[in-house]
């Protein structure tokens, strides 16, 4: 007998009326809910699913195919996170053929379930902007922190099987960031340093994430020297870095994000304690904490999260009339919607003329990165993404995180 309160529809799912796949899904969700002390379930309006070949491997893909074979069907709109394989360039890049096969099987299984294999981690910028107050079952960390913080929607990290289960039942256990009390700010971050380019917002997320490393903490940013409102891309990189370095699922920014019109509102009626201060020079020191082993640069990667059309445009403008050094490879990652626009607007042609390769539907760190490093001898990777710099080190790379213009200059020179 479950300790969670089930309504008539949930009892019907548990009784098999929605099919065996949904029954199994709800059983697992009940176990999760009981673990976290959830009283009941909450309906969700969409799911965003993480499922790439490198993470799932053969066993995971077989499990996905088993669910599809049991008649699994998504009962809410469901989108899919980036793949491990770029279907156009996998051979050129030297990706292992076994991953290509796995990715094709993943796509077929998800399509059979009714999910959309759009393969993007910026669904909130191109496909499904979350609404204030709506409950979601999103799995990618960058999408979740965006939804909670910038949009004021509600989601926990529903990664891997958890996201699939939510898509099949249309609900998740009501705990964590679905509850008002969990969304209150817990620590004030007073930012005295000056933020300039978009990568500085990633540097801020890197610094704060290293200091506030706890999924249940909610930092509240107070900006003392902000010269203009942050763009969607700047908030994207702040959130992605906070999630990567600190496992954080939500932040507030006073006067910017919807649940933080004042510092007191962000704290649920009181000013949070303690307070951290980001002093002048902190962001420069954050960049400098990534120390190069050598001047030569093997790989420069933009996108993580994937590039928006505005980021793509800015890179095209910066690369105009320039040529990437022969010893350095530059990769840009984005989704199909942005790539289509970039093609039409001439941005793709501009970056390709400079020698860059545009990859669609992928993020580099899940692109069999270890195998690519071994095949091509990659070691030093340069990026303006704080998130990528954090994750890629685990694949044997020596990451260097720098502002965008430094990355482009180094790609042209072939060295830092």
N, C-alpha and C positions, 0 to 999 in steps of 0.2 A: 504494500500500500504506500503510495507516494505521500511525502509530507507536503508536496506542492498542491495547491488548489487548482483543479482542472475544471474547465467548463464543459458543456455538453459536446461541443465540437471537438475538443481535445480528447474527451473520452471516446468519441467515435473514431478519431484517428488511431488511438491506442487499441481500439477494437478491430482495426484493419479495414475500416470502411473507405479509407483513402488509398488503400493498397499496402503491400508489404514494405515497400521502400519508405513511405511516409511513417509507417508504424515504427520501423527500426529507428528512423530519424528522431521521432518524438521520444522514444525510449532513451536514446542517448542524451537528448536535451534535458530530460527530467533528471538524469544523473548529474549533469552539469549544474542545473538549477539547485538541486539539493546540496551539492558541494558548496555553492556560494550563498546558500541560505535564501534563495528566491522564494517569495510567497506564491507567485503565479507566473503566467506567461503574459507577454505583451505582443500585440500584432505589429508586424513590420510592413512597410510599404515597398521595400526593395531589398535585394541582396547583391553584394559585390563579392565575387568568389575568387579566392587565391588557389591556383592549381596549375603549376608548371611542371614540365617533365623532370627538371633537375631535382625538384623537391619531392615529387610523387614517386618517381622511378617506376619500375615494373609493377611492384606490389600495389602502389597507390592507383595506378592506371587500371589495373585489374579490378580493384574495388569500385572505382568509378563506373567501369563497364558493367559490373555486377548490379549496381544500383539502377543503371539505365535499363538493363535487361529485366529488372523487376518491375519496370513500368514507372520509374521515378519521373515526376513532372514538376517543374517549377510553378508554384501557385502565385508568386509575385514576380515582377520584373527582375531579372538577374543578369548581371554583366560579369565579364571575366577579366582578371588582372593580366599583366603581360606574360608572354610565353618565354620559353628558354631558347627558342629557335627562330631565326629570321628566315622565312621560307624562300626568300629571293636570294639571299646572300650567304646561306649556310655553307655552301661548297667553297665559295671564295674565301670565306673566313676560316674554313677548316673545322667546322663543327662536326662532332661525331654523328654518323648516319643513324645510330640507334636512337638518338634523341629526336631526330626528325620524325622517325616512325612513331615514337611515343607521343609527340605533340599532335600528329595527325589523329591518333586514337583519342586523345583528350578532346580535341575539337569535335570529333564525331559524337562522343558520349555526351558532351555538354549540349550540343545541338539537339540530340535525341531527347534530352531532358527539357528542352525549351529555353536554355540559357543562351545569351548572345556572346559569342567569342570575339568581342571587340578588342580584347587584349590591351587594356589601358589602365594606368594607375592615376590618370587625371580625368576619370569619369565625371567628376564634379565640375570640370571646366568645359567639357565637350559634349556630355551626354545627359547627365541626370543631376542637375543642381539640387542639392537637398534643401528642404524647406524647414523653417524654424519650428521646432517642437515635434517634428515627425520622428518616428522610431524606425531605425534601420538595422540591417544585419550585414555590415560591411567588414571585410577581412583584412585588406591591406592597411598597414599602419598609417601611411600618409593620407589615405582617404578618410580613415576614421577620425584622425585628429583635425582634419579640415572640417568634416561634417559637424563634429562636436563644437569646435571653437569658432570657426568663421561663420558657419550657417546657423548654429544653435540647434541642430538636429541632435538625435540621441542614438549612440551606438557604442558597444564594446568592440574589442578586437574579436571578430568572429572568423578566425582564420581556418584554412584547411577544411576538414570535414564539417566543422561547426557552421560555416557559411552555407555549405551545401544542404545540411539538415534544415537550416532556417528557410532556404529557398523552397524546400519540399513541404514544409509545414506552415510557412507564412507567419512564424512567430519565433520569439526567443525568450529565455528566462528573464524575468524582470529583476535585474540586479545591476550594480555598478553604475555606469553612466546613463542608464535609463531612469535612475532615481535622482530627484532634485538635490538631495543632501550630498551626493557624491560629486556634484558639479560645482560645488563651492570652492573658491580659491583657497589654497592652503599656505602659500608662500608668496610674498611680494618680491618682484624683481625690478629694482629701480635702475633704469638704463641711462647712464650719464655719457657713455661713449656715443660717437656720431656714426649713424648708419648711412652708407652711400649706395653702392650698387646692390643688386639682388643677392649676390653671394654673401654680403655682410649679414643678411638675415639668416642665412644658413650658419654662418660663423657664430651668431648669437645663440641659435638653437643648439649648436655643438657645445658651446661653453656652459650654458644653463643645464643642458641635458646631462653633462658630466657631473654637475653639482647636485642636481635634483633627479636622482636615478631611482624612480619608484612609480610604477603604473598608477598608484592611487593618489599621487600628488598632482595638484593643479596649480601651476605657477600663474601669477597675475603680473603682467608687464605694465610698468609705468614709465613712459618715455619722456625724458626731460629735455631732449635736444632734437626732437623729430621735426624736420623741416617741411614734410608733406605727408599726406596719407599714404600708407603702404599699398602697393598694388597687390592684386590677387596672386601673382607669381612670388612676390616677396613673402607674403603670408604662407604660401605653399612651402617655400624652402624653410621658413622658420619652423613650421609644424613638422615637416619631414625630418629635420635634424633633431628636434626634441624627441620625436618618437624613436629615432634610431639610437641616439646616445643615452636617452633617459627612459625609454619604454613608456613615454608619456602619451596619454590618449586625449588630453584636453589642455588648453591654456586660455587665459583671458588676456585682453589688452585693453586697458581702460580708455574709453572713448572711441574704440575701434570695433571690438567684437560685441555681439548683440546682448550678451548677458553681463556686460561690464560697462554700463553707462557711467558708473562711478566705482571707486575702489570699494566702497561699502557694499554695493550691489554684487560685485564680483565675489565678495567674501560671505555672501548670504546674510547681510545685515551688519557685519562687523569687519574691521580691517584685519586681514590675515597676518599671522606671525609665523615664522620669523621674516626678516627682510634681507635680501641679497642685493648688493650694489655692483653693477657692471661699470667699472671705472674707465676713464679715458685710457686708451691703449690696449684694452682687453681684447678687442677684435683682432688687432694686429698680432698680438701674442698668440691668439688662437690659430691664425694662419701659420705662424712661425713654429707652432708645436709639431707641424708636419715637416720634418727635416729631410731634405733629399740626400740620398747616398751618392748621387752623381749629378752632373749637369745635363747629360743626355736624357731625352724624354722618348720613351717607347710608344706611348699611347696617350692621347688626349680624348676625353669622353665628356660630352655634354648631354644632359638629360638623366634624371634620377632625382625627383620624379620626371616623367617624360616632358619634353618641351611643349609649351603652349605655342600658339601661332605668333604671339608677340615676342617670345624668346627666340623663336626660329627667325623671325624678321630681323631682330637685333644682331644675331650671329651672321646672317647674310650680309648685313650692312658692314659689320666689322671685318668680314673676310673679303669684301669686294676689292678686286685688284691685287690680292695677295696670293701667295702660293705656299702650301704646307711643305715643310722640308721632307725630302725623300725618306729619311730614316724614321720619321714619326708618322703614325697613323692617327687620323682623327675620325671619331665616330659620333654621330648625332642620333639620339633615340627619341621617337615620338610615336603617336598612334596614327591610325589610318585617316581619321578625320582631319587632323592637323597636316599630315603629309599631303592629302588631296588639295587643301587650301594652299599649302606652300608650293605645290607644283603649279597651280593656276597663277599664283602671284609672282612667280619667278624666283622665289627664295631657294628652292631646291637646286635649280640650275646654278645659282650663284655660289652656293657652298660646295657643290660638286665641281665647279670650275676651279675652285681653290684646292681641290684634292680630298675633300671630306666624303665620307660614306654615310648616307642617311638610312637608318634601320627603323623598320616599322613593326610595332606590336611587341617590342621587347624592352627590357632594361638590362644593362650590361652585366650587373652582378649575378643575374640568374641565367646568363647566356653561356653556360659551361665555361666559366671564366678560368678555372684552373686548367682545363684542357687547352684553352686558347693560349694561356701563358706558356705552357709546356711546348706547344707546337711552334709558336713564333718567338719564343725567348723573351716574352714581355716580363718586365720587372717594374720599371717606374711608370706609374700612371698619374697623369695630371688631370685635375677636374675642378670645376667651380661648384660642385655639389658636395656639401658637407656629408650628406647621407651616403653617397657612393664612397667617399674617402673612408668612412667608418667601416662599411661592410666589406669592401674589396680586399682589405688587409687580410681577412680570413682565408683568402684564396691564393695567398702567396705573393701578392703584389706589395710594392712599396708606394703607398698613395701620397700624393702631394696635393693639398687643398689650397687653392689660390683664387683671387678674383678673376672674373671672366677675361678681362683684357690681358692679364698676365698669362693666362692659359693660351690665348690666341697668339700673343707675341712669341711664346715658347714653341708653339707648334710651327710657326713660320721659321724660327731660327733652328729648331730641332733640339733646343736645349734651354734650360732655365737661365 
